[in-house]
Amino acid sequence: MFDQIKTLLQTHNARFRIVEHAAEGQSEKVAAIRGTEVGQGAKAMLCQSKDEAGKLILAILPGDQKIDFKKLATAVQVKKTSFAAPEAAMERTGCVIGAIPPFVFSDDIQLVLDPSLVARYAEIAFNAGRLDKSIILNTEDYLRIAKPILHDICAV
């Protein structure tokens, strides 16, 4: 996954840098290691629809926020959503929880981004498919390449 993301970013002439660090998946700890703010981290959580079998959503929000499942359900026009099982996350993304990047490489996973992440920061940071490598990426480049659905999905 790391090489796939790196290649994607290079192909699209994205402005990014790679930070190698000790393996870490918790937002607060990895932000300190990266030298970024916690909120700058693009927290990626694989979720699923409770009313449509197989509908998966990769929800992206600032690392200092929590997800609101009702808002996420509204964003993807379903009745109810929840976290996908860790096993399903690994199977569908190829990544362990905490290392899932804010990109989708499958047509059957919808990408939803809380716009507060990109409104607050000129760069976002994320674990790039591994717990020991992060990418710090220009926000405009992220939006241009990933093309997420923008919707408020943070809990108040």
C-alpha positions as CSV (number, residue, x, y, z in Angstrom):
1,M,0.0,0.0,0.0
2,F,2.8,2.4,0.8
3,D,4.4,2.0,-2.6
4,Q,1.0,2.3,-4.3
5,I,0.3,5.7,-2.5
6,K,3.8,7.0,-3.2
7,T,3.5,6.2,-6.9
8,L,0.0,7.7,-7.0
9,L,1.2,11.0,-5.5
10,Q,4.3,11.1,-7.7
11,T,2.2,10.4,-10.9
12,H,0.0,13.3,-10.0
13,N,2.9,15.7,-9.1
14,A,1.7,16.0,-5.5
15,R,3.6,18.0,-3.0
16,F,4.4,15.6,-0.2
17,R,7.1,14.3,2.1
18,I,7.7,11.0,3.8
19,V,8.4,10.7,7.5
20,E,9.8,7.4,8.9
21,H,9.2,6.7,12.6
22,A,8.6,4.1,15.2
23,A,5.4,2.1,14.6
24,E,2.4,4.0,16.0
25,G,-1.3,4.1,15.2
26,Q,-2.7,6.5,17.9
27,S,-3.4,10.0,16.6
28,E,-1.9,11.9,19.6
29,K,1.3,9.8,19.7
30,V,2.0,9.8,15.9
31,A,1.4,13.5,15.7
32,A,4.0,14.2,18.3
33,I,6.4,11.9,16.4
34,R,5.7,13.6,13.0
35,G,5.9,17.1,14.5
36,T,2.3,17.9,13.4
37,E,-0.8,18.9,15.2
38,V,-3.2,16.1,16.2
39,G,-6.0,17.7,14.1
40,Q,-3.8,17.7,11.1
41,G,-3.9,13.9,11.0
42,A,-6.3,12.4,8.5
43,K,-8.0,9.8,10.6
44,A,-9.3,7.1,8.2
45,M,-11.9,4.7,9.5
46,L,-13.6,2.0,7.4
47,C,-17.3,2.0,8.1
48,Q,-20.2,0.0,6.8
49,S,-23.9,0.6,6.1
50,K,-26.1,-1.4,8.5
51,D,-29.0,-1.4,5.9
52,E,-27.2,-2.2,2.7
53,A,-25.1,-5.4,2.6
54,G,-21.6,-4.8,1.4
55,K,-21.7,-0.9,1.3
56,L,-18.4,0.3,2.7
57,I,-17.4,3.9,3.5
58,L,-13.9,5.2,4.3
59,A,-14.6,8.1,6.6
60,I,-11.8,10.7,6.9
61,L,-11.8,13.3,9.7
62,P,-9.3,15.3,11.7
63,G,-7.3,13.2,14.2
64,D,-8.6,15.2,17.1
65,Q,-12.3,14.6,16.3
66,K,-14.8,11.7,16.7
67,I,-17.1,10.4,14.0
68,D,-20.9,10.9,14.1
69,F,-22.4,7.9,12.5
70,K,-25.8,9.6,11.8
71,K,-24.0,12.3,9.8
72,L,-22.0,9.7,7.9
73,A,-25.2,7.8,7.1
74,T,-26.7,11.1,5.7
75,A,-23.6,11.7,3.6
76,V,-23.9,8.4,1.8
77,Q,-27.7,8.3,1.9
78,V,-28.3,5.2,4.1
79,K,-30.2,4.8,7.3
80,K,-27.4,3.7,9.6
81,T,-23.7,3.2,9.7
82,S,-21.1,1.6,12.0
83,F,-17.4,0.7,12.1
84,A,-16.5,-2.2,9.9
85,A,-14.9,-5.1,11.7
86,P,-11.1,-5.0,12.0
87,E,-10.8,-8.2,10.0
88,A,-12.9,-6.6,7.2
89,A,-10.8,-3.5,7.3
90,M,-7.7,-5.5,6.8
91,E,-9.2,-7.6,4.1
92,R,-10.7,-4.7,2.1
93,T,-7.8,-2.1,2.6
94,G,-4.8,-4.4,3.1
95,C,-4.0,-2.3,6.2
96,V,-4.3,-2.7,9.9
97,I,-6.4,-0.3,11.9
98,G,-4.4,2.9,12.4
99,A,-2.5,2.5,9.1
100,I,-5.4,2.9,6.6
101,P,-4.6,5.9,4.3
102,P,-7.2,8.5,3.3
103,F,-7.4,7.0,-0.3
104,V,-9.6,4.3,-1.8
105,F,-8.4,2.0,-4.5
106,S,-11.7,0.1,-4.9
107,D,-14.9,1.3,-6.6
108,D,-17.1,-0.3,-3.9
109,I,-15.7,1.9,-1.1
110,Q,-17.1,5.4,-0.9
111,L,-14.7,8.1,0.3
112,V,-16.2,10.7,2.6
113,L,-14.1,13.6,4.0
114,D,-15.1,16.0,6.8
115,P,-14.2,19.4,5.2
116,S,-13.0,20.8,8.5
117,L,-9.7,18.8,8.0
118,V,-8.8,20.6,4.8
119,A,-10.2,23.9,5.9
120,R,-7.9,24.0,9.0
121,Y,-4.6,22.9,7.5
122,A,-2.5,23.5,4.3
123,E,-1.1,19.9,4.8
124,I,-2.6,16.7,6.1
125,A,-0.6,13.8,7.6
126,F,-1.4,10.1,7.6
127,N,0.0,6.7,8.1
128,A,0.6,5.5,4.6
129,G,-0.5,1.8,4.8
130,R,2.1,1.2,7.5
131,L,2.4,2.2,11.1
132,D,6.1,3.2,10.7
133,K,5.8,5.5,7.7
134,S,3.7,8.7,7.3
135,I,3.1,11.0,4.5
136,I,2.5,14.8,4.9
137,L,0.6,15.9,1.8
138,N,-0.5,19.3,0.5
139,T,-4.2,19.6,1.1
140,E,-5.1,20.9,-2.3
141,D,-3.2,18.0,-3.9
142,Y,-5.1,15.5,-1.7
143,L,-8.5,16.9,-2.7
144,R,-7.5,16.9,-6.4
145,I,-6.3,13.3,-6.4
146,A,-8.7,11.6,-4.0
147,K,-11.9,13.4,-5.0
148,P,-13.8,12.6,-1.8
149,I,-17.4,13.4,-1.0
150,L,-17.3,16.4,1.3
151,H,-19.7,16.2,4.2
152,D,-19.7,17.1,7.9
153,I,-19.2,13.8,9.7
154,C,-17.6,14.9,13.0
155,A,-19.4,14.6,16.3
156,V,-20.2,17.9,18.1
